[in-house]
Amino acid sequence: MLTQATIRRPSSQQNVPPAPASAASIDMIGAVMPFARNTRIYGENDRVEYLYKVLKGSVRTCKVLRDGRRQIAAFYLPGDVFGFETGDRHTLSAEAIVDCQLLVLRRASVAALAARDSSVAAQLWAMTVAELHRAQDQVMLVVRGAQERVAGFLLEMSRRSCDSDHIDLPMSRQDIADYLGLTIETVSRALTQFKEAKAIALPTSRHIVLLDRDTLSRLNA
């Protein structure tokens, strides 16, 4: 099982190489590492040493609250980069939802490369802005009702699946509930109501077909 500690002491075959003299993408300075389902990638208060790009699978970042409840802050899908922090310690934990392959990049190497390559600096800026937008969207959830939250989540997953009407969710209903700040029963009830209104179809619990985007969009407005 690979953990943050494993990454800090990589074998010679897995060692994250130093930044090359020039590169068009941060993808060229990382090492690909596997993480099994439900494996912790890093923990809250761990030192920030790496950024991570999802190549395969999906990841959740979360925090366990004082009362024992879990709050999921974000889901990361293939192509997403995570691990950004303003300080030198992680404020959240990150876990693999399913078996994953991640590109692991030393934060110092990325920063050094961005300092001398404007195209990499632009990539890094775009990633930072995307992360800020995700955080802002999460904050706005608290002012919405349950149906609005679930409708917004489905539309978000559709956008991140290239606006496909067919969504295969890697996360569980409990994950969705912890992300939206709802109970699992409330999430299931909202999905059933959308199904009865013919706004969605539910071939399986994790495969959702959007049939009426207008109805979902009105709920999400």
C-alpha positions in Angstrom: 0.0 0.0 0.0 1.4 3.4 -1.0 1.1 6.3 1.4 2.5 9.8 1.7 5.4 8.2 3.6 6.0 5.9 0.7 6.4 8.8 -1.7 8.8 10.6 0.6 11.1 7.6 0.4 10.8 6.3 -3.1 12.9 3.6 -4.6 15.4 4.4 -7.3 12.9 3.3 -9.9 10.2 5.6 -8.6 12.3 8.6 -7.7 10.7 11.8 -8.9 13.3 13.3 -11.3 14.5 16.8 -11.2 13.1 19.4 -13.6 14.6 19.2 -17.1 16.3 22.3 -18.7 13.0 23.1 -20.5 9.6 21.5 -20.7 6.2 22.4 -22.3 4.2 20.8 -19.5 4.5 19.8 -15.9 3.6 16.3 -17.0 7.3 15.9 -18.0 8.7 16.2 -14.5 6.6 13.7 -12.5 6.5 10.1 -11.7 3.5 7.8 -12.2 2.4 6.0 -9.0 -0.5 3.6 -8.3 -2.8 4.0 -5.3 -5.3 1.3 -4.4 -8.9 1.9 -3.6 -9.5 3.8 -0.3 -5.7 4.3 0.1 -4.7 7.6 1.8 -2.6 9.7 -0.5 -1.7 12.3 2.1 -3.2 13.2 5.5 -4.3 16.4 7.1 -1.3 18.3 8.6 1.2 16.3 6.4 3.9 18.5 4.9 3.1 19.8 1.4 5.8 18.4 -0.8 4.0 17.2 -3.9 1.2 18.1 -6.4 -0.8 15.2 -7.9 -2.4 14.8 -11.3 -5.1 12.2 -11.8 -4.3 10.0 -14.8 -6.7 7.2 -14.0 -9.4 6.7 -11.4 -10.8 9.4 -9.0 -9.8 11.0 -5.7 -11.6 12.7 -2.8 -10.3 15.3 -0.4 -12.0 15.4 3.0 -11.9 16.4 6.6 -13.3 14.7 9.7 -15.2 17.2 11.8 -15.1 17.4 15.6 -18.5 15.7 15.8 -17.2 12.7 13.7 -19.0 13.7 10.5 -16.9 13.6 7.3 -17.0 16.6 4.9 -15.8 15.9 1.4 -14.3 19.1 -0.1 -13.8 18.0 -3.7 -13.7 15.1 -6.2 -10.8 14.9 -8.7 -11.2 13.1 -12.0 -8.7 12.2 -14.7 -6.9 15.4 -15.8 -7.4 17.2 -12.5 -4.5 18.4 -10.4 -4.8 18.6 -6.6 -2.6 19.1 -3.5 -2.5 23.0 -3.8 -2.1 24.7 -0.4 -1.3 28.3 0.6 0.9 27.0 3.6 3.3 24.2 4.1 0.8 21.8 5.7 -2.2 20.0 4.1 -5.5 21.2 5.5 -7.4 18.2 4.2 -6.7 14.5 3.6 -6.7 12.9 0.1 -7.9 9.4 -0.6 -8.2 7.2 -3.7 -11.9 6.5 -4.3 -11.1 3.6 -6.7 -7.8 2.2 -7.9 -5.8 5.2 -9.3 -2.8 6.2 -11.2 -1.4 9.6 -10.2 1.4 11.7 -11.6 3.3 12.8 -8.6 5.2 16.1 -8.9 7.5 17.8 -6.5 6.1 21.2 -5.7 9.5 22.8 -5.6 10.3 21.4 -9.1 7.0 22.7 -10.5 7.6 26.1 -9.0 11.2 26.3 -10.3 10.1 25.2 -13.8 7.3 27.8 -13.8 9.7 30.5 -12.8 11.7 30.0 -16.0 9.0 28.8 -18.5 6.0 31.1 -19.0 3.9 28.4 -20.6 4.3 26.2 -17.4 3.5 29.3 -15.3 0.3 29.7 -17.3 -0.6 26.1 -16.8 0.0 26.4 -13.1 -2.1 29.6 -12.9 -5.0 27.9 -14.8 -4.9 25.0 -12.3 -5.0 27.4 -9.4 -7.9 29.3 -10.8 -9.8 26.0 -11.4 -9.2 25.0 -7.8 -10.5 28.4 -6.6 -13.6 28.0 -8.6 -14.2 24.5 -7.1 -13.8 26.0 -3.6 -16.3 28.8 -4.4 -18.8 26.4 -5.8 -18.6 24.3 -2.6 -19.2 27.4 -0.4 -22.4 28.2 -2.4 -23.9 24.8 -1.6 -24.8 25.8 1.9 -27.4 28.3 0.6 -29.2 25.8 -1.6 -31.9 23.2 -0.8 -31.4 19.5 -1.1 -32.8 19.1 -4.6 -30.8 22.0 -5.8 -27.6 20.5 -4.4 -28.2 17.2 -6.0 -29.2 18.7 -9.4 -26.1 20.9 -9.3 -23.9 17.9 -8.6 -25.3 15.9 -11.5 -24.8 18.9 -13.9 -21.2 19.3 -12.5 -20.4 15.7 -13.1 -21.9 16.0 -16.6 -19.7 19.0 -17.4 -16.6 17.2 -16.2 -17.6 14.2 -18.4 -17.5 16.4 -21.5 -21.2 17.3 -21.1 -22.2 13.7 -21.6 -25.8 12.7 -20.7 -24.4 9.4 -19.5 -22.6 9.7 -16.2 -20.7 6.9 -14.5 -20.1 8.0 -11.0 -17.0 6.5 -9.3 -18.1 7.7 -5.9 -20.7 6.1 -3.6 -24.0 7.7 -2.5 -22.4 8.3 0.9 -19.5 10.2 -0.7 -22.1 12.3 -2.6 -23.9 13.0 0.6 -20.8 14.0 2.5 -19.8 16.3 -0.4 -23.2 18.0 -0.5 -23.7 18.2 3.2 -26.8 16.0 3.1 -27.7 12.5 4.5 -27.5 9.5 2.2 -31.3 9.1 2.5 -31.8 12.7 1.3 -29.6 12.1 -1.7 -31.4 8.9 -2.6 -34.8 10.5 -2.2 -33.8 13.4 -4.5 -32.6 11.0 -7.2 -35.8 9.0 -6.9 -37.8 12.3 -7.3 -35.8 13.2 -10.4 -36.4 9.8 -11.8 -40.1 10.0 -11.2 -40.2 13.4 -12.9 -38.4 11.8 -15.9 -35.5 14.3 -15.5 -33.0 11.3 -15.2 -32.9 7.6 -15.6 -31.1 5.3 -13.2 -30.0 2.1 -15.0 -27.8 1.3 -12.0 -27.0 3.1 -8.8 -23.8 4.7 -10.3 -24.9 5.1 -13.9 -27.1 8.1 -14.4 -28.7 9.3 -17.7 -29.7 12.9 -17.9 -33.1 13.1 -19.7 -34.2 16.7 -19.0 -31.3 19.1 -18.4 -33.7 22.1 -18.4 -35.4 20.8 -15.3 -32.1 20.2 -13.5 -30.8 23.6 -14.6 -33.8 25.4 -13.2 -33.3 23.6 -9.9 -29.6 24.6 -10.0 -30.3 28.3 -10.9 
